[in-house]
Amino acid sequence: MTQRKLVIAAALCALAATAATPAQLSADGPERCVFETYSPGAVAPYEVEENVGYGSARVLRGAQLYVPAREGLTKEWLEVSVRQAFSAARAGEAARCRPQVRDVDISVTSAGTGFWVRLGSKKTETARALLLWARTNTAPVKAAQ
């Protein structure tokens, strides 16, 4: 019985050692970006309501990218993939792969038939840069007609 447990444990260790990370699965080469692998269907401004005196105002906080759902893609996996892609520049990485700004807040929420990836910042200039980057460097998927 203990020999059987050892064989199972060895098999599990071998499986864990060969398991791929999100970056390995989402990158098909050094020039493959996270939003090429998980192509957004739409890009929209990320705005919030802020209280100003006795009223409120809409303030730009970044960009939202809608990523359509597909088999095997989960909210958690997408969030880890985006965080990992934005965490550090890789050798040979093009500027289109991630915005050249710091302190980006990343969150992913489920949206029924897909996911909203929010790239946000409390700094107005950073928020504008994020929206500009999202609009110019991600190619939204066109629906088949």
C-alpha positions in Angstrom: 0.0 0.0 0.0 2.8 2.5 0.8 4.4 1.7 -2.6 1.2 2.7 -4.3 1.1 6.0 -2.4 4.7 6.7 -3.4 3.9 6.2 -7.0 0.9 8.5 -6.8 3.0 11.1 -5.0 5.7 10.9 -7.6 3.2 11.3 -10.4 1.7 14.3 -8.8 5.1 15.9 -8.2 6.0 15.3 -11.9 2.7 16.8 -13.0 3.2 19.9 -10.8 6.7 20.4 -12.1 5.5 20.5 -15.7 2.4 22.6 -15.1 2.5 25.8 -17.2 2.1 29.3 -15.7 -0.4 31.8 -17.2 2.5 33.6 -18.8 3.7 30.5 -20.5 0.2 29.6 -21.8 -0.7 33.1 -22.9 2.6 33.9 -24.7 3.2 32.3 -28.1 6.5 34.0 -28.4 8.4 37.1 -27.2 6.1 39.5 -29.2 2.8 37.9 -28.1 1.0 40.3 -25.8 -1.7 39.4 -23.2 -4.4 41.3 -25.2 -3.4 39.5 -28.4 -4.0 36.2 -26.7 -7.2 37.4 -24.9 -8.5 39.9 -27.5 -10.9 42.5 -26.2 -14.2 42.9 -27.9 -14.5 46.5 -26.8 -12.6 49.3 -25.1 -14.4 51.9 -23.0 -13.4 54.7 -20.6 -13.4 53.7 -16.9 -15.2 56.5 -15.1 -16.4 56.9 -11.5 -18.7 59.3 -9.7 -17.0 61.6 -7.2 -18.7 63.9 -4.7 -17.8 67.5 -5.3 -19.3 69.9 -2.8 -23.0 69.4 -2.9 -23.0 67.6 -6.2 -21.1 64.9 -8.1 -18.9 64.6 -11.2 -17.8 61.8 -13.5 -14.0 61.4 -13.4 -11.9 59.4 -15.7 -9.9 56.7 -13.9 -8.6 54.6 -16.8 -9.8 52.1 -19.3 -12.1 49.0 -19.4 -11.5 46.2 -21.9 -14.3 43.7 -22.5 -12.8 40.2 -23.1 -15.3 37.7 -24.5 -15.5 34.4 -22.6 -14.1 31.3 -24.1 -13.7 27.7 -23.1 -11.4 27.3 -20.1 -10.9 31.1 -19.4 -11.8 32.1 -15.8 -11.9 35.5 -14.1 -9.0 34.5 -11.9 -6.8 33.2 -14.8 -7.4 36.3 -16.8 -6.5 38.6 -13.8 -3.3 36.6 -13.1 -2.3 36.8 -16.8 -2.9 40.5 -17.0 -1.1 41.3 -13.7 1.8 39.1 -14.7 2.1 40.8 -18.1 1.9 44.3 -16.6 4.3 43.6 -13.7 7.6 43.8 -15.4 8.9 44.5 -18.9 10.4 41.5 -20.7 13.3 41.6 -23.1 12.2 42.3 -26.6 8.7 43.4 -25.5 7.1 46.1 -27.6 5.5 49.2 -26.0 2.2 47.9 -27.4 2.2 45.0 -24.9 1.7 47.1 -21.8 1.3 50.8 -21.0 4.5 52.7 -20.0 3.0 54.0 -16.8 3.3 53.0 -13.1 0.8 52.2 -10.4 -1.9 50.6 -12.5 -4.8 49.1 -10.6 -5.9 45.9 -12.3 -9.2 44.2 -11.6 -11.3 41.7 -13.6 -15.1 41.2 -13.1 -17.4 38.7 -14.7 -19.8 40.2 -17.2 -22.1 37.3 -18.2 -20.7 36.4 -21.7 -17.2 37.7 -20.9 -15.1 39.8 -18.5 -14.4 43.5 -17.9 -10.7 44.1 -17.3 -10.3 47.5 -15.6 -7.0 49.3 -15.8 -7.2 52.2 -13.4 -5.4 54.9 -11.6 -6.3 57.8 -9.3 -3.9 60.1 -11.2 -5.7 61.9 -14.0 -2.7 61.8 -16.4 -2.1 58.1 -15.8 -5.8 57.4 -16.4 -5.7 59.3 -19.7 -2.5 57.4 -20.7 -4.2 54.1 -19.9 -7.2 54.9 -22.1 -5.1 56.1 -25.0 -2.9 53.0 -24.8 -6.0 50.7 -24.7 -7.6 52.4 -27.7 -4.4 52.4 -29.8 -2.7 49.2 -28.8 -5.5 46.7 -28.5 -7.5 45.6 -31.5 -11.1 44.8 -30.5 -12.5 41.6 -32.0 -15.1 42.3 -34.7 -18.2 40.2 -34.5 -18.9 37.8 -37.4 -21.9 39.0 -39.5 
